[in-house]
């Protein structure tokens, strides 16, 4: 996924159906993307003026692409350096498949490079003309046509070579650095010699190792970490954006290889994932919901109603759960006694706070998976059905697909904002207030969009006549998509800026307009402007008499008493009227 996403303002007062059918914003969704993968990735292609500055910084590679890139680089090195393709492959492997590095070191010190990688210009040993030679491994005499050697000319029979090579190939990728069997010799064994002597099965395995080395040894390439995916991604090293999307539709972070998590940084993601699986939470649970045996001090969980407890063997101590006193001399324990419950109280508070953020993180993850399935259902079944019922071509229904793509992407962003919120320092109340304000607006907007795309559309798919005209639904869904995108643009930009818009007094020192920054998904740049502040002030009317809804930021005409989008009543109407009259 392109990290330098363009901004689209959902507050555009002139936003109409034509915005979603004009061709300015197209959805890029290939056949490969229609598998409903849990971590799918979808993009909005952008035709805005600054699209040239936001070019995709990665390339998806299939196996055929990898092989072709590899062959092209081998050909380049072989041609420029006038060496065999087998030698060119050895050079590239040694220098991590960097053509420029090979050229640089070769022309600086060819002799040193040859020695380092094992490319010899002349044989180390020479033998007189003879009909037979003795193998250096089995010490059996073999005819010349049964003897092979590397550039060093150390003779070994073909059977020993096969055994040596096969053992190395079966041992793993280390066979790519195979050298002459002579202990004192470092001559490299090229692929040409391997292909001539080993079995077909070993040839295929060696070729597979060589192909994989092009990805695993090359710092510009990585295999997609998606489940079962065999594609790779080539990345432009040095780019500020680390979110990439594989051809299988799985989106991941190039830097840490976890799923795409912008706007949250890799460090926060790593801590969050570690916490979700760490033993520290078990420890907190033990502190919060168990008590130590008064005798052996082992933690005990109460699993029955009676307060008379017996510790497990070998301890077997009888005690009261309430006061932890021995039952042998147990008296009244209903009287209050001041005790130090600081650690237990802290543990319970910590678990409650963690549960709050984790539940919402996991729920949005689950909702995103369901949204992907709904998108797949819409693409494969419902759009065709809707096209027939409404007598419209599927190309005129792409606003529905765009809405679902926005839902999928926003669920991903919202999910990771809860990890961000968990690690936001508690003393920074102003930043937390600003963050929760933006997050709350974004979440509310997303829920309205998700409900409309998931529920309202059913009226137009069922056998009963729909309650409203289909064009009304088109307008509503398109506008909700735009408004939701605007909310998430504000949220993403604020988090990536470290909530720097908040000053020391707890207010926003800058207006968070989508004039610059990063959008959620590539989208067309809007014409309106919105502001996000630490509080929830009423928004004023513009110079032309329109007013902006406090709830959804939609621009309404002056005559409307309620928001046309979310039906919330207009606030401070009198104040606005006085301002206009004044």
C-alpha positions, 0 to 999 in steps of 0.5 A: 500500500502506498504510504504517501496517500493523497488527502480527500476532504469529506466536507466537500459541499459540492460532493455528488454522485458524479464524484464517484463516477467521473473516473477521477478516482478508480478502484484497483482490484485485480482478480487475485484480490478476490479471495477474501484474504483476512489481510487483504489490501485494496487501493484507490488510484489517484489522479491528483496533481501531485500524484507524480510525487507519490509514486508507488515505492514497491513492486510485487514479484511473481516467481516468473518475475523473480526469475526474469530479474535474476537472469537479466542481472546475470546477463548484465554482469556476464556481458560487462565483465566478459565472464561466463554466466556461471561465474557471473552468478557466483559474483552476484551471489557473493555481493548479494545480487547487487550489479553495481557493487559487483562492477565497483569492486571488480574494476577496483581489484579484479584479482582480489575479487577473484580470490575472494569468490573462488574464480581462478584464471588458471589451473592450480595443478597440471597433469601430463597427458594420460588415459587415466587419472586417480580420483582424489576421494576414492583413489580409484583410477578412472578414464579421463571422460569419467574425471571432472574438476573445477577451474583448479583442475583437482581431479575427482571421478564423476561418482564422487562429485555426484555424491559430494554435490548431492550431499551438499544440495540436500543439506540446504542453501549452503550448496550455493557456496560450494567449493572444490572438495580438496581441503586446501582449495577454494575454487568455486563450483558453478551451476554449469558443473552441477547441472552436468553431474547431478540428478534432475531432482538435485538440479531442481532443488539447487535452482530453487535455492538459487532463486530464493537467494535472489530474494533472501540475500538481496536487501531490496527484496522480501518474501511476502509474510502472508499465509501460503503466499509465494510472491515477493516484493521489491522495495525502493530502499530509503523511502519514508513509507514502509507499508507495502502490498503483495500481489496476493493482497496481503499488506505488511510493513517492510520494516518489521514484516508485521501486517500494515499498521500505519499510522502506528510505529513499528516499536508500538506494534512490537510492544503490543504484540509482545504484550498480547502473548507475554507472561506479564498479563498472566502475572497481573491476572494472578495478582488480581484474582488469586490470593497466596496460601498463608503457609506455602505462599502459592497463589490460589484461585477460589473455585467454590462458594464456601470461604473455607479453603484447603491448599493443594497437597503437599501443603494441605493448609486449611484457612479462611479465604476472607481473612487468610487466617487458619481455620484451627483458631479462626474467629470473627473476620467480619470486622474491617481491618486496614490492609495494604491492597496497593499491589492488588488494586494496581493489578486489577486496574492494569488488567481492566485498562488492558482489556479495554484496549485489547477488546476493541483492537480484536473486535476491529480486527474481526470486523475487518475480516468480516468486511473483507468477506462482505466485499468479496460477496459484493464483488462476486454476487450482489453487484450482479444482482443489483445491476439487474434489479436497478437496470444499471451497469456494474460500472455505475455501482462502483461507489459501493465497492469504494465504500467497502474498500474504505471500510476495510482500510478504516477498520485496519487503521482504527484497530491499530489506534487502540494499540497507540492509545494503550501506550499513550502516556497517561499524564499527557491528558491534553494529548489523550483528550485530543486523540480520543476526540479524533478517534471517537469521530472517526469510529462514529463515522465508520460505524455509520458507513459500515451500517449503511453499506451492510444493512441499508443496501439489503432493501435494494437486494430483497424482493420487496420494493425499497423504501427510497429511490436507489439514487438516494441510497447512492448519494447517502453512501457516497457522502458517508464514504467521503465523510469517513475518509475525512475523519480518518485522514485527520486521525492518521495525520495527527498520530503521525505528527505525534499529536503535536497540534496539542499545546500545553494548555490542552487545546489544539494549536493548529487546525488539522485540515486535510490540506496536506498529510496522509490519507487512508487509502489513495483518494481524490483530493477534496475541495473543502476543509475541515478542522479537528480540535481538542474540544467539540466546538460548534462549527460556524457557517461559511460565507455563502450561508451553509453550515457544517454539522457538528456530528458528521462535518457535512456541509448543509444549506442554510435553510435546513434545520437538521443535517441532511446526512446524519439528521442531527439538529443544527446547533447554535442556530441563533448565534449563526443568524446573529452573525449573519445579520451583523 
